[in-house]
Amino acid sequence: MAKNMCRHHPEVFASGVCKQCAIPICDECKTVRPQGIFCCEECADRFAAFQDRIAVHKGTGGGGLVSLLVKIAVLAAVLLVAYLFLHSSYGVDSPADLPGAIKSMISDLIGLFR
């Protein structure tokens, strides 16, 4: 069966493909919905259910002011912990001290595995 022929009517050229399962379909077989063209009601319903799940996920997935404030707080905490570690362990008091401290820290890490 040629790819451009309808899956259900092999003698008829396909006019499109199902948006859910991608099988070629003719005008007689297609189910048209606002979301697209489908080969059957089941595929149209599956696609609609998938779109609903995406919409729910987008609604809970990390937007908004509270989420932004939480991300900023976490970043600030990580930076504070890193600064306190570098200050207490390697004497970092300014950004100019960072290259030497990083070299010392790498040397210490390498020394642990020798």
Chimera marker file (.cmm) of the C-alpha trace (Angstrom):
<marker_set name="trace">
<marker id="1" x="0.000" y="0.000" z="0.000" r="1" g="1" b="0" radius="0.5"/>
<marker id="2" x="1.418" y="3.397" z="-0.964" r="1" g="1" b="0" radius="0.5"/>
<marker id="3" x="1.940" y="5.988" z="1.718" r="1" g="1" b="0" radius="0.5"/>
<marker id="4" x="-0.260" y="8.517" z="-0.018" r="1" g="1" b="0" radius="0.5"/>
<marker id="5" x="-3.256" y="6.160" z="-0.144" r="1" g="1" b="0" radius="0.5"/>
<marker id="6" x="-5.987" y="6.064" z="2.514" r="1" g="1" b="0" radius="0.5"/>
<marker id="7" x="-5.395" y="3.397" z="5.163" r="1" g="1" b="0" radius="0.5"/>
<marker id="8" x="-9.037" y="2.291" z="5.059" r="1" g="1" b="0" radius="0.5"/>
<marker id="9" x="-9.601" y="2.779" z="1.305" r="1" g="1" b="0" radius="0.5"/>
<marker id="10" x="-6.374" y="1.686" z="-0.447" r="1" g="1" b="0" radius="0.5"/>
<marker id="11" x="-7.766" y="2.714" z="-3.843" r="1" g="1" b="0" radius="0.5"/>
<marker id="12" x="-8.326" y="6.356" z="-2.742" r="1" g="1" b="0" radius="0.5"/>
<marker id="13" x="-5.615" y="8.979" z="-2.363" r="1" g="1" b="0" radius="0.5"/>
<marker id="14" x="-5.202" y="10.324" z="1.153" r="1" g="1" b="0" radius="0.5"/>
<marker id="15" x="-6.086" y="13.974" z="1.659" r="1" g="1" b="0" radius="0.5"/>
<marker id="16" x="-4.314" y="14.212" z="5.025" r="1" g="1" b="0" radius="0.5"/>
<marker id="17" x="-2.962" y="12.348" z="8.011" r="1" g="1" b="0" radius="0.5"/>
<marker id="18" x="-4.409" y="11.799" z="11.459" r="1" g="1" b="0" radius="0.5"/>
<marker id="19" x="-2.996" y="14.313" z="13.932" r="1" g="1" b="0" radius="0.5"/>
<marker id="20" x="-2.882" y="11.639" z="16.651" r="1" g="1" b="0" radius="0.5"/>
<marker id="21" x="-1.629" y="8.470" z="14.942" r="1" g="1" b="0" radius="0.5"/>
<marker id="22" x="-0.340" y="9.873" z="11.609" r="1" g="1" b="0" radius="0.5"/>
<marker id="23" x="-2.074" y="7.343" z="9.357" r="1" g="1" b="0" radius="0.5"/>
<marker id="24" x="-3.045" y="8.616" z="5.895" r="1" g="1" b="0" radius="0.5"/>
<marker id="25" x="-6.794" y="9.182" z="5.463" r="1" g="1" b="0" radius="0.5"/>
<marker id="26" x="-9.163" y="10.284" z="2.714" r="1" g="1" b="0" radius="0.5"/>
<marker id="27" x="-11.924" y="12.875" z="2.961" r="1" g="1" b="0" radius="0.5"/>
<marker id="28" x="-14.512" y="10.178" z="3.647" r="1" g="1" b="0" radius="0.5"/>
<marker id="29" x="-12.585" y="8.810" z="6.639" r="1" g="1" b="0" radius="0.5"/>
<marker id="30" x="-11.520" y="12.012" z="8.316" r="1" g="1" b="0" radius="0.5"/>
<marker id="31" x="-13.017" y="13.385" z="11.500" r="1" g="1" b="0" radius="0.5"/>
<marker id="32" x="-12.609" y="17.149" z="11.713" r="1" g="1" b="0" radius="0.5"/>
<marker id="33" x="-12.334" y="18.838" z="15.093" r="1" g="1" b="0" radius="0.5"/>
<marker id="34" x="-11.111" y="22.333" z="16.049" r="1" g="1" b="0" radius="0.5"/>
<marker id="35" x="-7.783" y="20.730" z="17.088" r="1" g="1" b="0" radius="0.5"/>
<marker id="36" x="-7.232" y="19.159" z="13.662" r="1" g="1" b="0" radius="0.5"/>
<marker id="37" x="-8.040" y="16.207" z="11.423" r="1" g="1" b="0" radius="0.5"/>
<marker id="38" x="-8.251" y="12.694" z="12.880" r="1" g="1" b="0" radius="0.5"/>
<marker id="39" x="-8.895" y="9.209" z="11.515" r="1" g="1" b="0" radius="0.5"/>
<marker id="40" x="-11.566" y="8.397" z="14.112" r="1" g="1" b="0" radius="0.5"/>
<marker id="41" x="-13.354" y="9.709" z="17.182" r="1" g="1" b="0" radius="0.5"/>
<marker id="42" x="-11.045" y="7.690" z="19.441" r="1" g="1" b="0" radius="0.5"/>
<marker id="43" x="-7.941" y="9.478" z="18.126" r="1" g="1" b="0" radius="0.5"/>
<marker id="44" x="-9.697" y="12.841" z="18.406" r="1" g="1" b="0" radius="0.5"/>
<marker id="45" x="-10.614" y="12.062" z="22.031" r="1" g="1" b="0" radius="0.5"/>
<marker id="46" x="-7.070" y="10.875" z="22.841" r="1" g="1" b="0" radius="0.5"/>
<marker id="47" x="-5.629" y="14.078" z="21.411" r="1" g="1" b="0" radius="0.5"/>
<marker id="48" x="-8.107" y="16.226" z="23.366" r="1" g="1" b="0" radius="0.5"/>
<marker id="49" x="-7.243" y="14.350" z="26.583" r="1" g="1" b="0" radius="0.5"/>
<marker id="50" x="-3.528" y="14.900" z="25.901" r="1" g="1" b="0" radius="0.5"/>
<marker id="51" x="-4.134" y="18.626" z="25.368" r="1" g="1" b="0" radius="0.5"/>
<marker id="52" x="-6.029" y="18.753" z="28.666" r="1" g="1" b="0" radius="0.5"/>
<marker id="53" x="-3.126" y="17.086" z="30.500" r="1" g="1" b="0" radius="0.5"/>
<marker id="54" x="-0.706" y="19.604" z="28.989" r="1" g="1" b="0" radius="0.5"/>
<marker id="55" x="-2.913" y="22.513" z="30.056" r="1" g="1" b="0" radius="0.5"/>
<marker id="56" x="-3.057" y="21.204" z="33.629" r="1" g="1" b="0" radius="0.5"/>
<marker id="57" x="0.719" y="20.709" z="33.689" r="1" g="1" b="0" radius="0.5"/>
<marker id="58" x="1.363" y="24.200" z="32.364" r="1" g="1" b="0" radius="0.5"/>
<marker id="59" x="-0.900" y="25.611" z="35.049" r="1" g="1" b="0" radius="0.5"/>
<marker id="60" x="1.141" y="24.002" z="37.828" r="1" g="1" b="0" radius="0.5"/>
<marker id="61" x="4.555" y="24.114" z="36.307" r="1" g="1" b="0" radius="0.5"/>
<marker id="62" x="6.579" y="26.945" z="37.694" r="1" g="1" b="0" radius="0.5"/>
<marker id="63" x="5.153" y="30.251" z="36.619" r="1" g="1" b="0" radius="0.5"/>
<marker id="64" x="4.137" y="33.202" z="38.670" r="1" g="1" b="0" radius="0.5"/>
<marker id="65" x="5.634" y="35.514" z="41.251" r="1" g="1" b="0" radius="0.5"/>
<marker id="66" x="5.800" y="32.998" z="44.107" r="1" g="1" b="0" radius="0.5"/>
<marker id="67" x="7.771" y="30.549" z="41.994" r="1" g="1" b="0" radius="0.5"/>
<marker id="68" x="10.172" y="33.289" z="40.912" r="1" g="1" b="0" radius="0.5"/>
<marker id="69" x="10.702" y="34.396" z="44.522" r="1" g="1" b="0" radius="0.5"/>
<marker id="70" x="11.381" y="30.799" z="45.589" r="1" g="1" b="0" radius="0.5"/>
<marker id="71" x="13.963" y="30.407" z="42.808" r="1" g="1" b="0" radius="0.5"/>
<marker id="72" x="15.670" y="33.666" z="43.820" r="1" g="1" b="0" radius="0.5"/>
<marker id="73" x="15.723" y="32.598" z="47.494" r="1" g="1" b="0" radius="0.5"/>
<marker id="74" x="17.252" y="29.216" z="46.620" r="1" g="1" b="0" radius="0.5"/>
<marker id="75" x="19.901" y="30.855" z="44.430" r="1" g="1" b="0" radius="0.5"/>
<marker id="76" x="20.740" y="33.354" z="47.181" r="1" g="1" b="0" radius="0.5"/>
<marker id="77" x="21.067" y="30.524" z="49.721" r="1" g="1" b="0" radius="0.5"/>
<marker id="78" x="23.380" y="28.543" z="47.440" r="1" g="1" b="0" radius="0.5"/>
<marker id="79" x="25.568" y="31.574" z="46.816" r="1" g="1" b="0" radius="0.5"/>
<marker id="80" x="25.722" y="32.368" z="50.542" r="1" g="1" b="0" radius="0.5"/>
<marker id="81" x="26.752" y="28.816" z="51.411" r="1" g="1" b="0" radius="0.5"/>
<marker id="82" x="29.396" y="28.846" z="48.667" r="1" g="1" b="0" radius="0.5"/>
<marker id="83" x="30.761" y="32.187" z="49.907" r="1" g="1" b="0" radius="0.5"/>
<marker id="84" x="30.861" y="31.008" z="53.534" r="1" g="1" b="0" radius="0.5"/>
<marker id="85" x="32.663" y="27.825" z="52.523" r="1" g="1" b="0" radius="0.5"/>
<marker id="86" x="35.238" y="29.648" z="50.399" r="1" g="1" b="0" radius="0.5"/>
<marker id="87" x="35.720" y="32.341" z="53.068" r="1" g="1" b="0" radius="0.5"/>
<marker id="88" x="36.217" y="29.927" z="55.957" r="1" g="1" b="0" radius="0.5"/>
<marker id="89" x="38.222" y="27.270" z="54.105" r="1" g="1" b="0" radius="0.5"/>
<marker id="90" x="40.306" y="29.310" z="51.670" r="1" g="1" b="0" radius="0.5"/>
<marker id="91" x="40.243" y="32.856" z="53.008" r="1" g="1" b="0" radius="0.5"/>
<marker id="92" x="38.289" y="34.382" z="50.124" r="1" g="1" b="0" radius="0.5"/>
<marker id="93" x="37.404" y="37.972" z="51.032" r="1" g="1" b="0" radius="0.5"/>
<marker id="94" x="36.948" y="39.458" z="47.560" r="1" g="1" b="0" radius="0.5"/>
<marker id="95" x="36.369" y="38.324" z="43.980" r="1" g="1" b="0" radius="0.5"/>
<marker id="96" x="40.086" y="38.828" z="43.315" r="1" g="1" b="0" radius="0.5"/>
<marker id="97" x="40.826" y="35.966" z="45.740" r="1" g="1" b="0" radius="0.5"/>
<marker id="98" x="38.652" y="33.477" z="43.827" r="1" g="1" b="0" radius="0.5"/>
<marker id="99" x="41.158" y="32.210" z="41.211" r="1" g="1" b="0" radius="0.5"/>
<marker id="100" x="43.734" y="31.268" z="43.843" r="1" g="1" b="0" radius="0.5"/>
<marker id="101" x="41.099" y="29.689" z="46.082" r="1" g="1" b="0" radius="0.5"/>
<marker id="102" x="39.709" y="27.626" z="43.212" r="1" g="1" b="0" radius="0.5"/>
<marker id="103" x="43.206" y="26.367" z="42.331" r="1" g="1" b="0" radius="0.5"/>
<marker id="104" x="43.792" y="25.435" z="45.975" r="1" g="1" b="0" radius="0.5"/>
<marker id="105" x="40.432" y="23.681" z="46.189" r="1" g="1" b="0" radius="0.5"/>
<marker id="106" x="41.173" y="21.657" z="43.025" r="1" g="1" b="0" radius="0.5"/>
<marker id="107" x="44.569" y="20.682" z="44.400" r="1" g="1" b="0" radius="0.5"/>
<marker id="108" x="42.938" y="19.579" z="47.655" r="1" g="1" b="0" radius="0.5"/>
<marker id="109" x="40.366" y="17.510" z="45.769" r="1" g="1" b="0" radius="0.5"/>
<marker id="110" x="43.054" y="15.857" z="43.654" r="1" g="1" b="0" radius="0.5"/>
<marker id="111" x="45.014" y="15.134" z="46.829" r="1" g="1" b="0" radius="0.5"/>
<marker id="112" x="42.052" y="13.260" z="48.276" r="1" g="1" b="0" radius="0.5"/>
<marker id="113" x="42.244" y="10.696" z="45.454" r="1" g="1" b="0" radius="0.5"/>
<marker id="114" x="45.992" y="10.077" z="45.491" r="1" g="1" b="0" radius="0.5"/>
<link id1="1" id2="2" r="1" g="1" b="0" radius="0.2"/>
<link id1="2" id2="3" r="1" g="1" b="0" radius="0.2"/>
<link id1="3" id2="4" r="1" g="1" b="0" radius="0.2"/>
<link id1="4" id2="5" r="1" g="1" b="0" radius="0.2"/>
<link id1="5" id2="6" r="1" g="1" b="0" radius="0.2"/>
<link id1="6" id2="7" r="1" g="1" b="0" radius="0.2"/>
<link id1="7" id2="8" r="1" g="1" b="0" radius="0.2"/>
<link id1="8" id2="9" r="1" g="1" b="0" radius="0.2"/>
<link id1="9" id2="10" r="1" g="1" b="0" radius="0.2"/>
<link id1="10" id2="11" r="1" g="1" b="0" radius="0.2"/>
<link id1="11" id2="12" r="1" g="1" b="0" radius="0.2"/>
<link id1="12" id2="13" r="1" g="1" b="0" radius="0.2"/>
<link id1="13" id2="14" r="1" g="1" b="0" radius="0.2"/>
<link id1="14" id2="15" r="1" g="1" b="0" radius="0.2"/>
<link id1="15" id2="16" r="1" g="1" b="0" radius="0.2"/>
<link id1="16" id2="17" r="1" g="1" b="0" radius="0.2"/>
<link id1="17" id2="18" r="1" g="1" b="0" radius="0.2"/>
<link id1="18" id2="19" r="1" g="1" b="0" radius="0.2"/>
<link id1="19" id2="20" r="1" g="1" b="0" radius="0.2"/>
<link id1="20" id2="21" r="1" g="1" b="0" radius="0.2"/>
<link id1="21" id2="22" r="1" g="1" b="0" radius="0.2"/>
<link id1="22" id2="23" r="1" g="1" b="0" radius="0.2"/>
<link id1="23" id2="24" r="1" g="1" b="0" radius="0.2"/>
<link id1="24" id2="25" r="1" g="1" b="0" radius="0.2"/>
<link id1="25" id2="26" r="1" g="1" b="0" radius="0.2"/>
<link id1="26" id2="27" r="1" g="1" b="0" radius="0.2"/>
<link id1="27" id2="28" r="1" g="1" b="0" radius="0.2"/>
<link id1="28" id2="29" r="1" g="1" b="0" radius="0.2"/>
<link id1="29" id2="30" r="1" g="1" b="0" radius="0.2"/>
<link id1="30" id2="31" r="1" g="1" b="0" radius="0.2"/>
<link id1="31" id2="32" r="1" g="1" b="0" radius="0.2"/>
<link id1="32" id2="33" r="1" g="1" b="0" radius="0.2"/>
<link id1="33" id2="34" r="1" g="1" b="0" radius="0.2"/>
<link id1="34" id2="35" r="1" g="1" b="0" radius="0.2"/>
<link id1="35" id2="36" r="1" g="1" b="0" radius="0.2"/>
<link id1="36" id2="37" r="1" g="1" b="0" radius="0.2"/>
<link id1="37" id2="38" r="1" g="1" b="0" radius="0.2"/>
<link id1="38" id2="39" r="1" g="1" b="0" radius="0.2"/>
<link id1="39" id2="40" r="1" g="1" b="0" radius="0.2"/>
<link id1="40" id2="41" r="1" g="1" b="0" radius="0.2"/>
<link id1="41" id2="42" r="1" g="1" b="0" radius="0.2"/>
<link id1="42" id2="43" r="1" g="1" b="0" radius="0.2"/>
<link id1="43" id2="44" r="1" g="1" b="0" radius="0.2"/>
<link id1="44" id2="45" r="1" g="1" b="0" radius="0.2"/>
<link id1="45" id2="46" r="1" g="1" b="0" radius="0.2"/>
<link id1="46" id2="47" r="1" g="1" b="0" radius="0.2"/>
<link id1="47" id2="48" r="1" g="1" b="0" radius="0.2"/>
<link id1="48" id2="49" r="1" g="1" b="0" radius="0.2"/>
<link id1="49" id2="50" r="1" g="1" b="0" radius="0.2"/>
<link id1="50" id2="51" r="1" g="1" b="0" radius="0.2"/>
<link id1="51" id2="52" r="1" g="1" b="0" radius="0.2"/>
<link id1="52" id2="53" r="1" g="1" b="0" radius="0.2"/>
<link id1="53" id2="54" r="1" g="1" b="0" radius="0.2"/>
<link id1="54" id2="55" r="1" g="1" b="0" radius="0.2"/>
<link id1="55" id2="56" r="1" g="1" b="0" radius="0.2"/>
<link id1="56" id2="57" r="1" g="1" b="0" radius="0.2"/>
<link id1="57" id2="58" r="1" g="1" b="0" radius="0.2"/>
<link id1="58" id2="59" r="1" g="1" b="0" radius="0.2"/>
<link id1="59" id2="60" r="1" g="1" b="0" radius="0.2"/>
<link id1="60" id2="61" r="1" g="1" b="0" radius="0.2"/>
<link id1="61" id2="62" r="1" g="1" b="0" radius="0.2"/>
<link id1="62" id2="63" r="1" g="1" b="0" radius="0.2"/>
<link id1="63" id2="64" r="1" g="1" b="0" radius="0.2"/>
<link id1="64" id2="65" r="1" g="1" b="0" radius="0.2"/>
<link id1="65" id2="66" r="1" g="1" b="0" radius="0.2"/>
<link id1="66" id2="67" r="1" g="1" b="0" radius="0.2"/>
<link id1="67" id2="68" r="1" g="1" b="0" radius="0.2"/>
<link id1="68" id2="69" r="1" g="1" b="0" radius="0.2"/>
<link id1="69" id2="70" r="1" g="1" b="0" radius="0.2"/>
<link id1="70" id2="71" r="1" g="1" b="0" radius="0.2"/>
<link id1="71" id2="72" r="1" g="1" b="0" radius="0.2"/>
<link id1="72" id2="73" r="1" g="1" b="0" radius="0.2"/>
<link id1="73" id2="74" r="1" g="1" b="0" radius="0.2"/>
<link id1="74" id2="75" r="1" g="1" b="0" radius="0.2"/>
<link id1="75" id2="76" r="1" g="1" b="0" radius="0.2"/>
<link id1="76" id2="77" r="1" g="1" b="0" radius="0.2"/>
<link id1="77" id2="78" r="1" g="1" b="0" radius="0.2"/>
<link id1="78" id2="79" r="1" g="1" b="0" radius="0.2"/>
<link id1="79" id2="80" r="1" g="1" b="0" radius="0.2"/>
<link id1="80" id2="81" r="1" g="1" b="0" radius="0.2"/>
<link id1="81" id2="82" r="1" g="1" b="0" radius="0.2"/>
<link id1="82" id2="83" r="1" g="1" b="0" radius="0.2"/>
<link id1="83" id2="84" r="1" g="1" b="0" radius="0.2"/>
<link id1="84" id2="85" r="1" g="1" b="0" radius="0.2"/>
<link id1="85" id2="86" r="1" g="1" b="0" radius="0.2"/>
<link id1="86" id2="87" r="1" g="1" b="0" radius="0.2"/>
<link id1="87" id2="88" r="1" g="1" b="0" radius="0.2"/>
<link id1="88" id2="89" r="1" g="1" b="0" radius="0.2"/>
<link id1="89" id2="90" r="1" g="1" b="0" radius="0.2"/>
<link id1="90" id2="91" r="1" g="1" b="0" radius="0.2"/>
<link id1="91" id2="92" r="1" g="1" b="0" radius="0.2"/>
<link id1="92" id2="93" r="1" g="1" b="0" radius="0.2"/>
<link id1="93" id2="94" r="1" g="1" b="0" radius="0.2"/>
<link id1="94" id2="95" r="1" g="1" b="0" radius="0.2"/>
<link id1="95" id2="96" r="1" g="1" b="0" radius="0.2"/>
<link id1="96" id2="97" r="1" g="1" b="0" radius="0.2"/>
<link id1="97" id2="98" r="1" g="1" b="0" radius="0.2"/>
<link id1="98" id2="99" r="1" g="1" b="0" radius="0.2"/>
<link id1="99" id2="100" r="1" g="1" b="0" radius="0.2"/>
<link id1="100" id2="101" r="1" g="1" b="0" radius="0.2"/>
<link id1="101" id2="102" r="1" g="1" b="0" radius="0.2"/>
<link id1="102" id2="103" r="1" g="1" b="0" radius="0.2"/>
<link id1="103" id2="104" r="1" g="1" b="0" radius="0.2"/>
<link id1="104" id2="105" r="1" g="1" b="0" radius="0.2"/>
<link id1="105" id2="106" r="1" g="1" b="0" radius="0.2"/>
<link id1="106" id2="107" r="1" g="1" b="0" radius="0.2"/>
<link id1="107" id2="108" r="1" g="1" b="0" radius="0.2"/>
<link id1="108" id2="109" r="1" g="1" b="0" radius="0.2"/>
<link id1="109" id2="110" r="1" g="1" b="0" radius="0.2"/>
<link id1="110" id2="111" r="1" g="1" b="0" radius="0.2"/>
<link id1="111" id2="112" r="1" g="1" b="0" radius="0.2"/>
<link id1="112" id2="113" r="1" g="1" b="0" radius="0.2"/>
<link id1="113" id2="114" r="1" g="1" b="0" radius="0.2"/>
</marker_set>
